[in-house]
């Protein structure tokens, strides 16, 4: 990569970092509004002194109706960071990844890796589980990026 392209890339990364910082500040302001903080508490919260929670890590992208779901499912939906079709169907059925792992006698990490959106973390789901999930939860085989026989 030549020096001009490196410089452009560095400038874009710096711009992205500045934009990310602005987004974080606005998210904290909105969160403070939602919570109803005022005065010194609000100032500390917005600066991050009252919490180490990173709003970009707790904002869910899941588009699932949680009406009537258990608190465990509601928490899972709120923490959802990917929008895998199988995960959406499971949440709508009131099943978390942890519940599914126990049901299939697999680890939660392994079940989660079946739904990974990162190619390096993606694991193939065994065919027997694909068939079981299709029967029980109506999750089509096409929902899985990788199926191991």
C-alpha positions as protocol buffer text, in pm:
chain_id: "A"
residue {
  index: 1
  type: UNK
  ca { x: 0 y: 0 z: 0 }
}
residue {
  index: 2
  type: UNK
  ca { x: 151 y: 336 z: -96 }
}
residue {
  index: 3
  type: UNK
  ca { x: 193 y: 625 z: 148 }
}
residue {
  index: 4
  type: UNK
  ca { x: -102 y: 824 z: 9 }
}
residue {
  index: 5
  type: UNK
  ca { x: -341 y: 537 z: 66 }
}
residue {
  index: 6
  type: UNK
  ca { x: -198 y: 475 z: 414 }
}
residue {
  index: 7
  type: UNK
  ca { x: -249 y: 842 z: 500 }
}
residue {
  index: 8
  type: UNK
  ca { x: -609 y: 832 z: 372 }
}
residue {
  index: 9
  type: UNK
  ca { x: -676 y: 517 z: 572 }
}
residue {
  index: 10
  type: UNK
  ca { x: -530 y: 673 z: 887 }
}
residue {
  index: 11
  type: UNK
  ca { x: -742 y: 985 z: 835 }
}
residue {
  index: 12
  type: UNK
  ca { x: -1058 y: 777 z: 788 }
}
residue {
  index: 13
  type: UNK
  ca { x: -983 y: 576 z: 1102 }
}
residue {
  index: 14
  type: UNK
  ca { x: -937 y: 899 z: 1297 }
}
residue {
  index: 15
  type: UNK
  ca { x: -1268 y: 1033 z: 1161 }
}
residue {
  index: 16
  type: UNK
  ca { x: -1442 y: 709 z: 1254 }
}
residue {
  index: 17
  type: UNK
  ca { x: -1302 y: 725 z: 1607 }
}
residue {
  index: 18
  type: UNK
  ca { x: -1428 y: 1083 z: 1644 }
}
residue {
  index: 19
  type: UNK
  ca { x: -1772 y: 986 z: 1512 }
}
residue {
  index: 20
  type: UNK
  ca { x: -1786 y: 683 z: 1743 }
}
residue {
  index: 21
  type: UNK
  ca { x: -1703 y: 912 z: 2035 }
}
residue {
  index: 22
  type: UNK
  ca { x: -1983 y: 1152 z: 1936 }
}
residue {
  index: 23
  type: UNK
  ca { x: -2229 y: 864 z: 1904 }
}
residue {
  index: 24
  type: UNK
  ca { x: -2127 y: 737 z: 2248 }
}
residue {
  index: 25
  type: UNK
  ca { x: -2175 y: 1082 z: 2401 }
}
residue {
  index: 26
  type: UNK
  ca { x: -2521 y: 1116 z: 2243 }
}
residue {
  index: 27
  type: UNK
  ca { x: -2617 y: 766 z: 2355 }
}
residue {
  index: 28
  type: UNK
  ca { x: -2518 y: 850 z: 2711 }
}
residue {
  index: 29
  type: UNK
  ca { x: -2719 y: 1174 z: 2694 }
}
residue {
  index: 30
  type: UNK
  ca { x: -3025 y: 983 z: 2572 }
}
residue {
  index: 31
  type: UNK
  ca { x: -2978 y: 716 z: 2838 }
}
residue {
  index: 32
  type: UNK
  ca { x: -2955 y: 987 z: 3105 }
}
residue {
  index: 33
  type: UNK
  ca { x: -3281 y: 1135 z: 2971 }
}
residue {
  index: 34
  type: UNK
  ca { x: -3450 y: 793 z: 2977 }
}
residue {
  index: 35
  type: UNK
  ca { x: -3339 y: 729 z: 3334 }
}
residue {
  index: 36
  type: UNK
  ca { x: -3436 y: 1080 z: 3441 }
}
residue {
  index: 37
  type: UNK
  ca { x: -3100 y: 1185 z: 3581 }
}
residue {
  index: 38
  type: UNK
  ca { x: -3037 y: 1550 z: 3654 }
}
residue {
  index: 39
  type: UNK
  ca { x: -2759 y: 1771 z: 3784 }
}
residue {
  index: 40
  type: UNK
  ca { x: -2440 y: 1612 z: 3914 }
}
residue {
  index: 41
  type: UNK
  ca { x: -2569 y: 1256 z: 3873 }
}
residue {
  index: 42
  type: UNK
  ca { x: -2642 y: 1322 z: 3506 }
}
residue {
  index: 43
  type: UNK
  ca { x: -2299 y: 1477 z: 3452 }
}
residue {
  index: 44
  type: UNK
  ca { x: -2124 y: 1179 z: 3613 }
}
residue {
  index: 45
  type: UNK
  ca { x: -2336 y: 931 z: 3422 }
}
residue {
  index: 46
  type: UNK
  ca { x: -2273 y: 1098 z: 3086 }
}
residue {
  index: 47
  type: UNK
  ca { x: -1898 y: 1109 z: 3154 }
}
residue {
  index: 48
  type: UNK
  ca { x: -1916 y: 740 z: 3239 }
}
residue {
  index: 49
  type: UNK
  ca { x: -1827 y: 773 z: 3607 }
}
residue {
  index: 50
  type: UNK
  ca { x: -2142 y: 601 z: 3731 }
}
residue {
  index: 51
  type: UNK
  ca { x: -2126 y: 309 z: 3493 }
}
residue {
  index: 52
  type: UNK
  ca { x: -1875 y: 123 z: 3287 }
}
residue {
  index: 53
  type: UNK
  ca { x: -2144 y: 1 z: 3048 }
}
residue {
  index: 54
  type: UNK
  ca { x: -2071 y: 78 z: 2687 }
}
residue {
  index: 55
  type: UNK
  ca { x: -2408 y: 158 z: 2524 }
}
residue {
  index: 56
  type: UNK
  ca { x: -2281 y: 33 z: 2189 }
}
residue {
  index: 57
  type: UNK
  ca { x: -2245 y: -309 z: 2352 }
}
residue {
  index: 58
  type: UNK
  ca { x: -2590 y: -316 z: 2510 }
}
residue {
  index: 59
  type: UNK
  ca { x: -2804 y: -187 z: 2225 }
}
residue {
  index: 60
  type: UNK
  ca { x: -2984 y: -481 z: 2072 }
}
residue {
  index: 61
  type: UNK
  ca { x: -3036 y: -526 z: 1700 }
}
residue {
  index: 62
  type: UNK
  ca { x: -3287 y: -806 z: 1752 }
}
residue {
  index: 63
  type: UNK
  ca { x: -3626 y: -735 z: 1601 }
}
residue {
  index: 64
  type: UNK
  ca { x: -3832 y: -967 z: 1822 }
}
residue {
  index: 65
  type: UNK
  ca { x: -4156 y: -904 z: 2008 }
}
residue {
  index: 66
  type: UNK
  ca { x: -4090 y: -990 z: 2372 }
}
residue {
  index: 67
  type: UNK
  ca { x: -4450 y: -956 z: 2488 }
}
residue {
  index: 68
  type: UNK
  ca { x: -4534 y: -1243 z: 2722 }
}
residue {
  index: 69
  type: UNK
  ca { x: -4178 y: -1381 z: 2726 }
}
residue {
  index: 70
  type: UNK
  ca { x: -3993 y: -1483 z: 3042 }
}
residue {
  index: 71
  type: UNK
  ca { x: -3743 y: -1243 z: 3192 }
}
residue {
  index: 72
  type: UNK
  ca { x: -3457 y: -1467 z: 3072 }
}
residue {
  index: 73
  type: UNK
  ca { x: -3576 y: -1442 z: 2712 }
}
residue {
  index: 74
  type: UNK
  ca { x: -3631 y: -1066 z: 2743 }
}
residue {
  index: 75
  type: UNK
  ca { x: -3274 y: -1027 z: 2871 }
}
residue {
  index: 76
  type: UNK
  ca { x: -3141 y: -1241 z: 2585 }
}
residue {
  index: 77
  type: UNK
  ca { x: -3332 y: -1035 z: 2329 }
}
residue {
  index: 78
  type: UNK
  ca { x: -3205 y: -711 z: 2481 }
}
residue {
  index: 79
  type: UNK
  ca { x: -2847 y: -836 z: 2469 }
}
residue {
  index: 80
  type: UNK
  ca { x: -2871 y: -980 z: 2119 }
}
residue {
  index: 81
  type: UNK
  ca { x: -2588 y: -852 z: 1900 }
}
residue {
  index: 82
  type: UNK
  ca { x: -2670 y: -1038 z: 1581 }
}
residue {
  index: 83
  type: UNK
  ca { x: -2985 y: -1109 z: 1388 }
}
residue {
  index: 84
  type: UNK
  ca { x: -2949 y: -1474 z: 1287 }
}
residue {
  index: 85
  type: UNK
  ca { x: -3280 y: -1613 z: 1156 }
}
residue {
  index: 86
  type: UNK
  ca { x: -3264 y: -1917 z: 1386 }
}
residue {
  index: 87
  type: UNK
  ca { x: -3197 y: -1699 z: 1688 }
}
residue {
  index: 88
  type: UNK
  ca { x: -3499 y: -1481 z: 1608 }
}
residue {
  index: 89
  type: UNK
  ca { x: -3723 y: -1789 z: 1572 }
}
residue {
  index: 90
  type: UNK
  ca { x: -3593 y: -1934 z: 1899 }
}
residue {
  index: 91
  type: UNK
  ca { x: -3649 y: -1609 z: 2090 }
}
residue {
  index: 92
  type: UNK
  ca { x: -4001 y: -1584 z: 1950 }
}
residue {
  index: 93
  type: UNK
  ca { x: -4058 y: -1939 z: 2076 }
}
residue {
  index: 94
  type: UNK
  ca { x: -3932 y: -1833 z: 2420 }
}
residue {
  index: 95
  type: UNK
  ca { x: -3604 y: -2024 z: 2398 }
}
residue {
  index: 96
  type: UNK
  ca { x: -3263 y: -1873 z: 2471 }
}
residue {
  index: 97
  type: UNK
  ca { x: -2933 y: -2003 z: 2340 }
}
residue {
  index: 98
  type: UNK
  ca { x: -2861 y: -2135 z: 2690 }
}
residue {
  index: 99
  type: UNK
  ca { x: -3195 y: -2319 z: 2697 }
}
residue {
  index: 100
  type: UNK
  ca { x: -3131 y: -2466 z: 2354 }
}
residue {
  index: 101
  type: UNK
  ca { x: -2781 y: -2578 z: 2451 }
}
residue {
  index: 102
  type: UNK
  ca { x: -2918 y: -2763 z: 2753 }
}
residue {
  index: 103
  type: UNK
  ca { x: -3194 y: -2917 z: 2540 }
}
residue {
  index: 104
  type: UNK
  ca { x: -2942 y: -3041 z: 2281 }
}
residue {
  index: 105
  type: UNK
  ca { x: -2682 y: -3140 z: 2544 }
}
residue {
  index: 106
  type: UNK
  ca { x: -2426 y: -2906 z: 2388 }
}
residue {
  index: 107
  type: UNK
  ca { x: -2233 y: -2614 z: 2536 }
}
residue {
  index: 108
  type: UNK
  ca { x: -2377 y: -2265 z: 2505 }
}
residue {
  index: 109
  type: UNK
  ca { x: -2059 y: -2151 z: 2330 }
}
residue {
  index: 110
  type: UNK
  ca { x: -2094 y: -2423 z: 2066 }
}
residue {
  index: 111
  type: UNK
  ca { x: -2461 y: -2344 z: 1999 }
}
residue {
  index: 112
  type: UNK
  ca { x: -2380 y: -1975 z: 1979 }
}
residue {
  index: 113
  type: UNK
  ca { x: -2100 y: -2050 z: 1728 }
}
residue {
  index: 114
  type: UNK
  ca { x: -2354 y: -2212 z: 1495 }
}
residue {
  index: 115
  type: UNK
  ca { x: -2516 y: -1868 z: 1464 }
}
residue {
  index: 116
  type: UNK
  ca { x: -2198 y: -1661 z: 1446 }
}
residue {
  index: 117
  type: UNK
  ca { x: -2184 y: -1375 z: 1199 }
}
residue {
  index: 118
  type: UNK
  ca { x: -1802 y: -1390 z: 1197 }
}
residue {
  index: 119
  type: UNK
  ca { x: -1661 y: -1652 z: 958 }
}
residue {
  index: 120
  type: UNK
  ca { x: -1367 y: -1730 z: 1188 }
}
residue {
  index: 121
  type: UNK
  ca { x: -1605 y: -1812 z: 1476 }
}
residue {
  index: 122
  type: UNK
  ca { x: -1861 y: -2004 z: 1271 }
}
residue {
  index: 123
  type: UNK
  ca { x: -1900 y: -2374 z: 1349 }
}
residue {
  index: 124
  type: UNK
  ca { x: -2104 y: -2621 z: 1153 }
}
residue {
  index: 125
  type: UNK
  ca { x: -2424 y: -2745 z: 1314 }
}
residue {
  index: 126
  type: UNK
  ca { x: -2463 y: -3124 z: 1315 }
}
residue {
  index: 127
  type: UNK
  ca { x: -2727 y: -3253 z: 1071 }
}
residue {
  index: 128
  type: UNK
  ca { x: -2918 y: -3429 z: 1354 }
}
residue {
  index: 129
  type: UNK
  ca { x: -2966 y: -3093 z: 1527 }
}
residue {
  index: 130
  type: UNK
  ca { x: -3076 y: -2926 z: 1202 }
}
residue {
  index: 131
  type: UNK
  ca { x: -3343 y: -3195 z: 1159 }
}
residue {
  index: 132
  type: UNK
  ca { x: -3453 y: -3169 z: 1523 }
}
residue {
  index: 133
  type: UNK
  ca { x: -3476 y: -2787 z: 1512 }
}
residue {
  index: 134
  type: UNK
  ca { x: -3670 y: -2804 z: 1187 }
}
residue {
  index: 135
  type: UNK
  ca { x: -3924 y: -3041 z: 1343 }
}
residue {
  index: 136
  type: UNK
  ca { x: -3958 y: -2870 z: 1680 }
}
residue {
  index: 137
  type: UNK
  ca { x: -3910 y: -2498 z: 1602 }
}
residue {
  index: 138
  type: UNK
  ca { x: -3969 y: -2485 z: 1224 }
}
residue {
  index: 139
  type: UNK
  ca { x: -3617 y: -2348 z: 1161 }
}
residue {
  index: 140
  type: UNK
  ca { x: -3538 y: -2419 z: 794 }
}
residue {
  index: 141
  type: UNK
  ca { x: -3207 y: -2581 z: 702 }
}
residue {
  index: 142
  type: UNK
  ca { x: -3137 y: -2277 z: 485 }
}
residue {
  index: 143
  type: UNK
  ca { x: -3100 y: -2070 z: 805 }
}
residue {
  index: 144
  type: UNK
  ca { x: -2766 y: -2237 z: 877 }
}
residue {
  index: 145
  type: UNK
  ca { x: -2452 y: -2115 z: 706 }
}
residue {
  index: 146
  type: UNK
  ca { x: -2271 y: -2443 z: 764 }
}
residue {
  index: 147
  type: UNK
  ca { x: -2412 y: -2792 z: 826 }
}
residue {
  index: 148
  type: UNK
  ca { x: -2187 y: -3082 z: 927 }
}
residue {
  index: 149
  type: UNK
  ca { x: -2296 y: -3434 z: 842 }
}
